[in-house]
Amino acid sequence: EMNYTISTYDLAPVFDSIPKNTVYDDAYLKAAEDSLKTDPNNPVFLNQIAAYCQHHGIDEMAKSYFQKTLEKLTVSYFDDEAGMLAFRGTLKQNIDPTDTTAVNDYKKAFELNPSDSSYLDLYIYGLMTFGEIDKIKEIIYETLEKDRIPHSLPFIYLYYTEILFPTLELNQLMYTDSVEFDKSDYAKRHFTEILDMSKINELTRKHSSVEKVSYFKKFFETSMVLIKVMFFESNDDFMPIINYSKKEKKDILEIVSFFTDLQEKQTLNKYTINKTLGILYFLLEESALAEKHLNLAIEHFKMDRANMNFSPNESYMALASLYHMNGEKERFESTLKKAIKEKPLGKPYPNYDNMLAIYYLKNDKISDAYKVVEQALEYPNKDFLSLRLYSFLNYLSGYNTLAEKYMVEAGSVPVTQSQLTNIYIQAAIYHLDLGNAKKAYDNLMLAKESDGGDCKICDELLEKYITIKD
């Protein structure tokens, strides 16, 4: 599960210029409470109490304070109306994530002050929450087609409109049984021709004089190099068989040269450069260089700056994938253990636990897998794959009641359509093994319904193992 994403923090010339995360500790709470005593109606101070409660999972109290903040909100507490509107929109979404009027506030703030990147950021975020992809494209194109732009933030959203969203659509098509999809056709294309890059080329040329726009072009190309991996064939261990053309390898080396030059000039922070070089060398099958740069990326990252869009997570994942691909079992295991301990996203991330559990399963270390998944299930939010693995491990151990319990629980958490199909199939196989043909049949019917009626493995199981009597 390798990814390569970019954020505004990736553009920082030095890591120390990136702001530290707010620490919601006792000192933060006391300072907020003391400030509130001096001005009980101050919405900024009320919001600080709400943020503290939200961070610590005290949801009802957080919502109550957000509501109080909204009620006391006036423009007098802000430098201008745009600031107040942006603040109000955020409050509304904290109280009710489905409140569409929050987006209207973000829109007005952006229109009042389009040169402030934070208002554009909030407006796009709000639209993304409600899946307004076409509107996002319209805003980003309109902003970037102007002769002058006040900042380079719109280019980050160009990554979403031109690369991320189209890639997600391609990925969905690949795994839809009812759609004919020729993966080999994409594997033959140059990595810059997998998606339509014309808008990126046009707009990066138009604003080539804007500081760091050239960086975005290379960030985008690096993303495309990695995206092509999804179209390569896989080996028996489900790892991709890297197969770039000579022309592509030459072009990848040019991207490497670009970031190496930035490294020598010290115009981009060490984390982003090493992460990028590590992933590129990985894809060039230069394992020693990939390992060196990915370890340096992890070393240079300071966790008090981590968030969902900027963290050493991608470097840990790439390093684990490198060791897995090279058959270095001990290093693969130790990297996953380190990631679990260090929490590269700033909080528990069950993907590492799940990967380690699957590794133990493949190596017949059932009790080790059991312990790892049990730990993952203690995290605040239940994870679909962790629950599914725990169900399977209980099934292997003969604990049928627990196996069924966690299978049902896995199906109850928010999941994708394909995950729901898979859990129904798992349940069907489980009931077949126990000799309960009726329950197996019912689950296979649910799997077919979930998969739009095109579940081939369901048909195979029905034909081979279940007889339907009139």
Secondary structure, 3 states (H helix, E strand, C coil): CCCCCCCHHHHCCCHHHCCCCCCCCHHHHHHHHHHHHHCCCCHHHHHHHHHHHHHCCCHHHHHHHHHHHHHCCCHHHCCCHHHHHHHHHHHHHHHCCCCCHHHHHHHHHHHHCCCCHHHHHHHHHHHHHCCCHHHHHHHHHHHHCCCCCCCCCHHHHHHHHHHHHHHHHHHHHHCCCCCCCCHHHHHHCCHHHCCCCHHHHHHHHHCCCCCCHHHHHHHHHHHHHHHHHHHCCECCCCCECCCCCHHHHHHHHHHHHHHHHHHHHCCCCHHHHHHHHHHHHHHCCCHHHHHHHHHHHHHHCCHHHCECCECCHHHHHHHHHHHHHCCCHHHHHHHHHHHHHHCCCCCCCHHHHHHHHHHHHHCCCHHHHHHHHHHHCCCCCCCHHHHHHHHHHHHHCCCHHHHHHHHHHHHHCCCCHHHHHHHHHHHHHHHHHCCCHHHHHHHHHHHHHHCCCCCHHHHHHHHHHCCCCC
